[in-house]
Amino acid sequence: MRNFNKQLLLSGLEKDVTDILSRINKVRTLHPDKLNKVPPTGGWTALQVIEHLNSYNRYYLPQIQKSLSQNVNSAPDAVFKSGRIGNYFTKIMLPGADGNIPKKMSAPKDHVPQLRLDAAKVLQEFIAGEEQLLHYLKAAYKKDIGKIKTPISISKFIKLKLGDTFRFLIAHQQRHFVQLNRTLA
């Protein structure tokens, strides 16, 4: 388990999401055919990568909103102590310092996107989700992100601390932006 200064953690996560938004705005300028093109080495198209992230936002953002609204009286704490499971999930998602993805993983079936996608729709949904995520991060400053819990997408019985949910979700996005960069190279 790892201890974080809550203010620094949340501001760092906000910066990460802002960086992701900046990067996706550059992707928006590309032609839809390029975004739907299967890489020569195989794998997902750029839009499939983003749609995969949308599928996670569709699950986690309502869970985060629900957790934040149901815990209106939780007093904020200055220190966030990551849970064992949350820290592990975040650690395996994060790209390495060298920008590489250390461990390849397969997406759960319900998070595998279809092949041909509407670029405008996929990108707009992702941007709206990231803006919502920023809103929730701002709301989290006034909450105890160590006491509030959210269920994970693969099992409703396993719950992560809200701080770990934010860390995992954003690490997952960073991981797939490495993939996105490779796909568009």
C-alpha positions as a Python dict, from the first residue, in 0.01 Angstrom:
ca = {
    (1, 'M'): (0, 0, 0),
    (2, 'R'): (112, 351, -72),
    (3, 'N'): (37, 684, 93),
    (4, 'F'): (-32, 998, -109),
    (5, 'N'): (-90, 1360, -21),
    (6, 'K'): (-452, 1377, -136),
    (7, 'Q'): (-428, 1729, -280),
    (8, 'L'): (-116, 1642, -482),
    (9, 'L'): (-267, 1313, -600),
    (10, 'L'): (-589, 1473, -722),
    (11, 'S'): (-412, 1768, -886),
    (12, 'G'): (-174, 1524, -1059),
    (13, 'L'): (-469, 1318, -1184),
    (14, 'E'): (-639, 1636, -1308),
    (15, 'K'): (-322, 1721, -1500),
    (16, 'D'): (-315, 1370, -1648),
    (17, 'V'): (-675, 1405, -1770),
    (18, 'T'): (-604, 1753, -1908),
    (19, 'D'): (-307, 1606, -2099),
    (20, 'I'): (-530, 1328, -2234),
    (21, 'L'): (-784, 1588, -2349),
    (22, 'S'): (-510, 1783, -2525),
    (23, 'R'): (-393, 1468, -2702),
    (24, 'I'): (-743, 1365, -2807),
    (25, 'N'): (-804, 1711, -2954),
    (26, 'K'): (-505, 1649, -3184),
    (27, 'V'): (-653, 1312, -3281),
    (28, 'R'): (-980, 1488, -3370),
    (29, 'T'): (-803, 1667, -3655),
    (30, 'L'): (-726, 1338, -3832),
    (31, 'H'): (-940, 1200, -4114),
    (32, 'P'): (-1195, 935, -4004),
    (33, 'D'): (-1047, 685, -4252),
    (34, 'K'): (-710, 710, -4077),
    (35, 'L'): (-880, 661, -3739),
    (36, 'N'): (-1060, 350, -3869),
    (37, 'K'): (-752, 201, -4037),
    (38, 'V'): (-627, -132, -3900),
    (39, 'P'): (-252, -106, -3828),
    (40, 'P'): (-24, -313, -4059),
    (41, 'T'): (82, -522, -3760),
    (42, 'G'): (-280, -592, -3668),
    (43, 'G'): (-459, -489, -3352),
    (44, 'W'): (-719, -224, -3290),
    (45, 'T'): (-778, 87, -3496),
    (46, 'A'): (-736, 426, -3327),
    (47, 'L'): (-1114, 456, -3291),
    (48, 'Q'): (-1140, 109, -3139),
    (49, 'V'): (-885, 211, -2876),
    (50, 'I'): (-1089, 521, -2791),
    (51, 'E'): (-1418, 329, -2797),
    (52, 'H'): (-1263, 77, -2556),
    (53, 'L'): (-1189, 368, -2321),
    (54, 'N'): (-1546, 492, -2369),
    (55, 'S'): (-1674, 152, -2256),
    (56, 'Y'): (-1481, 189, -1931),
    (57, 'N'): (-1605, 546, -1885),
    (58, 'R'): (-1962, 423, -1938),
    (59, 'Y'): (-1917, 191, -1643),
    (60, 'Y'): (-1693, 388, -1407),
    (61, 'L'): (-1823, 744, -1441),
    (62, 'P'): (-2177, 658, -1319),
    (63, 'Q'): (-2023, 450, -1038),
    (64, 'I'): (-1802, 742, -935),
    (65, 'Q'): (-2095, 984, -950),
    (66, 'K'): (-2308, 750, -740),
    (67, 'S'): (-2031, 705, -483),
    (68, 'L'): (-1968, 1079, -458),
    (69, 'S'): (-2338, 1162, -417),
    (70, 'Q'): (-2408, 890, -160),
    (71, 'N'): (-2122, 1000, 61),
    (72, 'V'): (-2214, 1364, 106),
    (73, 'N'): (-2100, 1379, 467),
    (74, 'S'): (-1764, 1206, 440),
    (75, 'A'): (-1496, 1434, 581),
    (76, 'P'): (-1195, 1492, 362),
    (77, 'D'): (-863, 1346, 475),
    (78, 'A'): (-524, 1500, 390),
    (79, 'V'): (-365, 1161, 318),
    (80, 'F'): (-491, 894, 82),
    (81, 'K'): (-375, 541, 157),
    (82, 'S'): (-403, 323, -151),
    (83, 'G'): (-555, -21, -104),
    (84, 'R'): (-362, -336, -191),
    (85, 'I'): (-590, -436, -481),
    (86, 'G'): (-629, -81, -614),
    (87, 'N'): (-256, -19, -606),
    (88, 'Y'): (-193, -352, -784),
    (89, 'F'): (-449, -282, -1058),
    (90, 'T'): (-309, 66, -1112),
    (91, 'K'): (49, -58, -1119),
    (92, 'I'): (-19, -321, -1387),
    (93, 'M'): (-204, -65, -1601),
    (94, 'L'): (52, 214, -1594),
    (95, 'P'): (290, 240, -1888),
    (96, 'G'): (655, 206, -1788),
    (97, 'A'): (883, 507, -1746),
    (98, 'D'): (1019, 430, -2094),
    (99, 'G'): (666, 465, -2238),
    (100, 'N'): (629, 94, -2305),
    (101, 'I'): (346, -126, -2185),
    (102, 'P'): (507, -380, -1951),
    (103, 'K'): (239, -650, -1962),
    (104, 'K'): (3, -719, -2251),
    (105, 'M'): (-355, -795, -2150),
    (106, 'S'): (-672, -902, -2327),
    (107, 'A'): (-982, -688, -2291),
    (108, 'P'): (-1291, -843, -2131),
    (109, 'K'): (-1551, -934, -2398),
    (110, 'D'): (-1788, -654, -2300),
    (111, 'H'): (-1508, -399, -2354),
    (112, 'V'): (-1403, -515, -2703),
    (113, 'P'): (-1518, -255, -2960),
    (114, 'Q'): (-1669, -326, -3301),
    (115, 'L'): (-1452, -271, -3608),
    (116, 'R'): (-1595, 25, -3801),
    (117, 'L'): (-1693, 322, -3586),
    (118, 'D'): (-1831, 675, -3630),
    (119, 'A'): (-1532, 899, -3556),
    (120, 'A'): (-1728, 1209, -3452),
    (121, 'K'): (-1952, 1015, -3216),
    (122, 'V'): (-1668, 816, -3052),
    (123, 'L'): (-1445, 1122, -3006),
    (124, 'Q'): (-1726, 1342, -2872),
    (125, 'E'): (-1828, 1077, -2620),
    (126, 'F'): (-1469, 1042, -2502),
    (127, 'I'): (-1421, 1418, -2462),
    (128, 'A'): (-1750, 1449, -2270),
    (129, 'G'): (-1644, 1162, -2045),
    (130, 'E'): (-1308, 1321, -1971),
    (131, 'E'): (-1475, 1652, -1888),
    (132, 'Q'): (-1706, 1464, -1650),
    (133, 'L'): (-1405, 1288, -1496),
    (134, 'L'): (-1241, 1628, -1434),
    (135, 'H'): (-1562, 1744, -1264),
    (136, 'Y'): (-1558, 1437, -1036),
    (137, 'L'): (-1190, 1487, -953),
    (138, 'K'): (-1268, 1844, -844),
    (139, 'A'): (-1557, 1719, -628),
    (140, 'A'): (-1327, 1460, -469),
    (141, 'Y'): (-1119, 1730, -294),
    (142, 'K'): (-1408, 1764, -47),
    (143, 'K'): (-1448, 1389, 10),
    (144, 'D'): (-1262, 1113, 189),
    (145, 'I'): (-1144, 921, -117),
    (146, 'G'): (-1008, 648, 109),
    (147, 'K'): (-1345, 565, 266),
    (148, 'I'): (-1570, 599, -40),
    (149, 'K'): (-1571, 278, -248),
    (150, 'T'): (-1671, 187, -603),
    (151, 'P'): (-1727, -160, -752),
    (152, 'I'): (-1495, -266, -1034),
    (153, 'S'): (-1625, -354, -1380),
    (154, 'I'): (-1525, -722, -1378),
    (155, 'S'): (-1685, -800, -1040),
    (156, 'K'): (-1938, -592, -849),
    (157, 'F'): (-1826, -771, -531),
    (158, 'I'): (-1477, -622, -544),
    (159, 'K'): (-1469, -256, -450),
    (160, 'L'): (-1185, -9, -473),
    (161, 'K'): (-1130, 304, -274),
    (162, 'L'): (-1241, 602, -481),
    (163, 'G'): (-883, 731, -497),
    (164, 'D'): (-774, 398, -644),
    (165, 'T'): (-1065, 400, -889),
    (166, 'F'): (-946, 737, -1020),
    (167, 'R'): (-586, 614, -1035),
    (168, 'F'): (-681, 291, -1215),
    (169, 'L'): (-913, 457, -1468),
    (170, 'I'): (-658, 723, -1562),
    (171, 'A'): (-367, 473, -1573),
    (172, 'H'): (-580, 260, -1806),
    (173, 'Q'): (-631, 561, -2031),
    (174, 'Q'): (-259, 641, -2029),
    (175, 'R'): (-182, 281, -2121),
    (176, 'H'): (-415, 293, -2419),
    (177, 'F'): (-280, 629, -2534),
    (178, 'V'): (56, 455, -2575),
    (179, 'Q'): (-128, 203, -2794),
    (180, 'L'): (-307, 486, -2976),
    (181, 'N'): (23, 657, -3056),
    (182, 'R'): (164, 333, -3197),
    (183, 'T'): (-151, 277, -3401),
    (184, 'L'): (-133, 623, -3556),
    (185, 'A'): (244, 621, -3616),
}
